[in-house]
Amino acid sequence: MVGSLFVGGNSDSHVVLSTIHSQKGEEFDTVIVLGLEEGNSPHEPPKAHARLLDWRKIVQKLSHATWRSPITSDELQKMYDQEEKRIFYVAMTRAKYNLVVSRAEERYSFGRKRRYQKSGFLDLSNDPKLVSETASAYDVKISAPASPKSEERYRSDGRVFQTKSGILVRSKSEMLLANEFTTRGMYFEYEEPSDNVMNALPDFTFPDYGNVILEHLGLMTDPNYFERWETKAKEYEKQGIGFFRTGEDEIRDISVTVDRLQDHFKSWTEQHLGDKRIRLIETLENIRRASQLQIRRSLGAFEDGVFEVDDSQIMAVAFCNDNFPEDSMSPDAASLSHSPMINNFQGEPVNWSIEHFENIALWIARRK
């Protein structure tokens, strides 16, 4: 059945039935997205504050959404709306060649027939030059992808280069950059959608540095590539996003290049977020290097000093405000005398204990 959809008669097709969350970072020749109706995507938000809190825990487990406590219903609703839009964007960017989006005018919900309106998200992605609309599934035509040209280089190989942190990237140059970042304790996220820029997957995003972006531009001699970059750069500027770029010639001396980038990141962060943030970042990067813990982004406000950890037993770490000058951290931050006021992560209870790394006291949250 799937094979018959292809104009080219590809009989070697198969189906992956999946949620959107589980396919972040993956790509497929053809993607079919179902349920683009108001109430499904965006999903109808929970009405009660307690239900929104439950939703927040689920999202924290499935994605990299941040949280803090306490938090108001309005703030939770804003987070909910942003996450729904981000999920939609992830769905729209999984396809290499063919994207089919489906919606229903009527569905049965809990045994009752219900009418649905078209999702407002569809207006965000409808380019009349590229999108055609039909009311019949029989009119949908999916073209089999052409064989890649031998000279094609732009993202032709997918994510095939594994970095020290375990993340797969698309080019050797990006791998070298990523490995240098990891060696220095600089946490990055690769090709994560930007909340403020549609149709953009930044190469590297650095949450510690206020989500500054690094784009590695490997094909600037290609006019189409250059034009895409110019469009993206203008959108970054319009949204006030801090962004930097590297080229292929800068990979030859990777250490000098990352020295320069780190200086730029610090200057931008100090200008926009203050010098206290820099002290926390430097300490965090020292701990990453000394401990070999895969410490990820902050869980809540950066100044709270609580960070997610990718480990089978350790779920989070937290700074003690005693280690920093006064007012460097928030009043709610942990200290030597009291642990963070968080008893569970992602629905799992944890025990906090103090350990020392590079003469820095650090609270460690382990699964019970």
ZIGIZI-V693830 format. One record per backbone hydrogen bond with DSSP energy under -0.5 kcal/mol. NH is the residue of the N-H (numbers start at 0). CO is the residue of the C=O. If there is no record, write none. Layout:
BEGIN
nh=NH co=CO
nh=NH co=CO
END
This chain:
BEGIN
nh=4 co=0
nh=4 co=1
nh=5 co=1
nh=5 co=2
nh=6 co=141
nh=8 co=5
nh=10 co=8
nh=16 co=14
nh=17 co=15
nh=22 co=19
nh=23 co=20
nh=25 co=22
nh=27 co=93
nh=30 co=97
nh=32 co=30
nh=32 co=99
nh=35 co=101
nh=36 co=34
nh=37 co=116
nh=38 co=41
nh=39 co=36
nh=40 co=36
nh=40 co=41
nh=43 co=38
nh=51 co=47
nh=52 co=48
nh=53 co=49
nh=54 co=50
nh=55 co=51
nh=56 co=52
nh=57 co=53
nh=58 co=54
nh=59 co=55
nh=60 co=56
nh=61 co=57
nh=62 co=58
nh=75 co=71
nh=76 co=72
nh=77 co=73
nh=78 co=74
nh=79 co=75
nh=80 co=76
nh=81 co=77
nh=82 co=78
nh=83 co=79
nh=84 co=80
nh=85 co=81
nh=86 co=82
nh=87 co=83
nh=88 co=84
nh=89 co=85
nh=90 co=86
nh=91 co=87
nh=92 co=88
nh=92 co=89
nh=93 co=90
nh=95 co=27
nh=96 co=28
nh=97 co=28
nh=99 co=30
nh=101 co=32
nh=106 co=113
nh=108 co=106
nh=108 co=111
nh=111 co=108
nh=113 co=106
nh=115 co=104
nh=118 co=35
nh=121 co=118
nh=122 co=119
nh=123 co=120
nh=124 co=120
nh=124 co=121
nh=125 co=121
nh=126 co=124
nh=127 co=125
nh=129 co=126
nh=130 co=126
nh=138 co=135
nh=139 co=136
nh=141 co=4
nh=142 co=140
nh=151 co=148
nh=154 co=152
nh=155 co=152
nh=159 co=157
nh=159 co=168
nh=160 co=168
nh=161 co=159
nh=162 co=166
nh=165 co=162
nh=168 co=160
nh=174 co=170
nh=175 co=171
nh=176 co=172
nh=177 co=173
nh=178 co=174
nh=179 co=175
nh=180 co=176
nh=181 co=177
nh=182 co=178
nh=183 co=179
nh=184 co=181
nh=185 co=180
nh=186 co=184
nh=188 co=204
nh=190 co=201
nh=190 co=202
nh=193 co=199
nh=197 co=195
nh=199 co=196
nh=201 co=191
nh=201 co=199
nh=203 co=213
nh=204 co=188
nh=205 co=211
nh=206 co=204
nh=208 co=205
nh=209 co=206
nh=210 co=205
nh=211 co=205
nh=212 co=241
nh=213 co=203
nh=214 co=243
nh=215 co=213
nh=216 co=214
nh=216 co=245
nh=217 co=215
nh=221 co=218
nh=222 co=220
nh=225 co=221
nh=226 co=222
nh=227 co=223
nh=228 co=224
nh=229 co=225
nh=230 co=226
nh=231 co=227
nh=232 co=228
nh=233 co=229
nh=234 co=230
nh=235 co=231
nh=236 co=232
nh=237 co=233
nh=238 co=234
nh=239 co=236
nh=240 co=235
nh=242 co=240
nh=243 co=212
nh=245 co=214
nh=247 co=216
nh=249 co=246
nh=250 co=247
nh=251 co=248
nh=253 co=250
nh=256 co=252
nh=257 co=253
nh=258 co=254
nh=259 co=255
nh=260 co=256
nh=261 co=257
nh=262 co=258
nh=263 co=259
nh=264 co=260
nh=265 co=261
nh=266 co=262
nh=267 co=263
nh=268 co=264
nh=269 co=265
nh=270 co=266
nh=271 co=267
nh=272 co=268
nh=273 co=268
nh=273 co=269
nh=276 co=273
nh=277 co=273
nh=278 co=274
nh=279 co=275
nh=280 co=276
nh=281 co=277
nh=282 co=278
nh=283 co=279
nh=284 co=280
nh=285 co=281
nh=286 co=282
nh=287 co=283
nh=288 co=284
nh=289 co=285
nh=290 co=286
nh=291 co=287
nh=294 co=292
nh=295 co=307
nh=298 co=305
nh=299 co=297
nh=303 co=300
nh=304 co=301
nh=306 co=316
nh=307 co=296
nh=308 co=314
nh=309 co=293
nh=310 co=308
nh=314 co=312
nh=314 co=364
nh=315 co=364
nh=316 co=306
nh=317 co=362
nh=318 co=304
nh=319 co=360
nh=320 co=333
nh=322 co=319
nh=323 co=320
nh=327 co=324
nh=329 co=302
nh=332 co=329
nh=333 co=303
nh=334 co=337
nh=341 co=339
nh=344 co=347
nh=347 co=344
nh=349 co=342
nh=350 co=365
nh=352 co=363
nh=354 co=361
nh=356 co=359
nh=359 co=356
nh=360 co=358
nh=361 co=354
nh=362 co=317
nh=363 co=352
nh=364 co=315
nh=365 co=350
nh=365 co=363
nh=366 co=312
nh=367 co=348
END
